[in-house]
Amino acid sequence: MIMSEAERQVQTKYEKMGYEVIPQPAKEMLPFDLGGYIPDLLCKNKEENILIEVKGKVIDRKLLDDC
C-alpha cells in the first residue's frame, strides 16, 4: 500500500487527536456496508468512526489544521 503525502498528513492529524487510524481498511473493518467502496482512511475512537477519502494534495498546512 502506497500512501500519498496528503494521506499521511491527515493520518497524523487524527492520530494526534487520539484516533486509531487504519489506512485502506479491509471491508470487514468498516462500520457498515459501503457496497465494495473502500475509503483511504478509517479513523476510530470509542465514540465514533470517521471514513476519509483524500482528494488531491494538501498544499497549505493551515487548511489541514482547520479540518
N, C-alpha and C positions, 0 to 999 in steps of 0.2 A: 504494500500500500504506500503510495506516494502522496504526501500532504503538501499543499501549497503553503506559501508563507502566510497568506491570509488565514487559512485554516489553523495554522499553528498559533497565530496571534489570538484568534477567537478562543482556541482551546486554552491557552494560557490565561486569558481573562476570566473564563468561567472556573478554571481550577483555583485561581486566586480568590474567587467568591465562594469557594467551598464545594463546588460541584465535582462529581466524578465525571470525567469526560471520556466518551468512547468514540473514537474515530470509526466511521463506516461500520456501524454496529450490525451484527447478524440479525436477520429477520426475527428470530426468537427473542431478541433482547428488547424489541420495540414494545411500547406500552399498548399498542393496538395495531391492527392490520392496516397497512398502507398500500395494499394491492401490488406488492412487488417493489415499490419505491423504497430506496434506502437513502436516508439523509447523510450528509457529510459527518455530522456530529450528533451524538446523543449526550445531553448533559443532565445528570441526575443528582438529586439530593433527597432528603427524607420527605420533602413536601411536594416536589414536582419533577416532571420530566420535560425537557426542552429539546425539540428537534430543530437542527440548524442545517440549512443549505447555504453554503458560502458561494456568492456570485462575484466574480471579478477579483480585483486586488484591493487590499486595504492600502490606500495611498496616504491618508492623513491619520496619524496615530490618534489625534484628538477625536476623530469620528468614531474610532473603536472604543475609546474611553467613554463616550456619550451613550453607547448602546445600553 
